[in-house]
């Protein structure tokens, strides 16, 4: 009954032939061959080991006194780590969201239980300049190039910058050590 049509109650079916099997097998072998050629091309676009090594960095917070900021490097970018005072935290939490260009609460910019630590990429969101710390109208950061003013939580308050200073992905490994990235 090779290649013959078999009639059932309401449908007509064709039995598979050797030719159908060869089409499916040829297609499967072709797909595997294409994947075998494409894989090295796609895999070479992955970052190399030196880039992956910079993907995360650990920093010890012990030497940073309350009210002090340090600038560290992560992925070639400057990052501000600020040990905020209780007054700075209070001021940041008291700001109504309606006054902010890019509304974000202080709690969204810090980790629960570690509100005294503020970690931000140190690039103005206007043109990428590095703002000056502990200055400006809100005692946060001030970008002298174009006049953007950030508060004690790194949120844009005045000037041409459209967004808050970016908070990178980070986590606390202990009370005195963080990992950025």
N, C-alpha and C positions, 0 to 999 in steps of 0.2 A: 504494500500500500504506500509505497514510497512516492511523496509528492502528490498524493491524491487527496482530493477533498472528501472529508467525512461529514455527512449531514447528521446533525442532532435534531432534537425537537424543534428549536426555533432559530438556532444559529448554525452558521457554516464555519468550520475550522479547517485550517491547513496544518498538517503535521510538519514538524520541523524536518528539514533535509540536511544532508551533509554540507551543502553550500551555505545554509544559514549558520551552521556551526563554524565554518571557516570564516565567515564575515565577523562573527562575534569574537573569535579567537584572534583574528588579525587586528581588530579594533583594540582589544585588550593589550596585545603586545605593543601596538603603536602608542597607546596611552602611557605604558610603562617606559617606553623609549623616550617619549617627550618629557616625562617627569625626570628621568635620569639625566637628560641634557639640561633641563631647566634648573635642577637643584643646585649645582655648583654656581650657576650664574646668580641665583637668588641668595645663596649662602655667602657669597663674597661681599654682599652689601651689609652684613652684620658688622657691628663695631669690633675692633680688635681688642686685645687684652689690655693695652695701655689705656684705652678709653673706658673700658669697663672698670678698671682699677680706680678711676676718678669718679665713678658713678656715685659712690658714697664716701663720706669722710666722718671720722669721729673727732669730737672736740671735748676737752676737759673744761668744765665751767668753774672749777675751784678758784682760779686766780682772778676771776672777774668780780670786783667788789660791787656792792649795791650802788646804783647810780652811774655805773661805768658801762661803756660800750667797747667792743672790740670788733675788728674787721678781719675775717678769715677768708680763705679762698676755697671754693667748691666748684668743680667743673670749669675752672678758669674765671669764675665770676666772684666779685667781692660779696660777702655776706655779713650783715650786721648782726651781732648777738648783743643784746642789751639786757642788763640786769636792772630791771625797773624798780623804782622806789614805790612804797605804798601810795604816796601822793600821785605819782604818774599813773598808776593803775586806776586809782579813784577818778582822776580826771578823764581818763580814756573811757571808763565805764559810764560816766555821767553824760557823755555827749549824745544828744538825741539823733537818731538815724536820719531824721528829716534835714539835718544840717550838713549831711555828708553827700559829696558828689557820687561816691561809690559806696553805698551803704553796706557796712559790715560791722558787726559788733566786736568789741574787744575780745570776747570769749571765742569768736570764730577765728581770731588771729593768734590765739595762744592755745596751749594744751591744758586740759583740766588738771588742777593741782599744781601747775607750774606757771601760773599767771605772771609771775615776776620775770619770766624769761620771754623775750621777744626776739624771734629769728626772722630776718627778712633779706631778700636779695637787694643789695645796695645799688640799685640802678633806678634812677628817676623814670617813671613810666611815660614821660613826655618824649625825651630824646636819648635816654640812657646815660645821662650824666650821673655822677656820684654825689648825692646830697651830703651836706655838712650836718653832723649830729649835734644835738642839744642846742639848737638855734631856731630862729624863726618865731613867729607870733605865738605858736602853741607849744614851745619848748620841745619840739620833736626834731624834725629834720627839715632843712631848707636847701633847695637847689638854687645856687646863685646864678646859674647860667640863664634860666628863664623865669625864675621867681616862684616855683612850685613850693608850697608849704605843707608839710605833713605833721600830724599830731603825734602824741606819745605812743600811739598804737600803729604808727606808720600809715595812717589813712590820709588821703589827699583832702586838704581843707580849702586851699586857695591856689590859684595859678593855672597854667595850661595843662598840667598832667591830667589825663583822663581817669586813671585808676590808682588804687592804693599801691604801696610798695608790695611786691609779690612775696608771699610766704612760701618758701620751698618745702617740699615734703621732708619732715624730720620726725624723730622719735627720741624719747628719753630712754637711754639704756640703764641709767641709774639716776639718783638725784643730782649727781654732779657730772654726768657725761651724756652728750647727745650724739646722734648719728644723723647727718644730713644726707638725704638721698635714699 
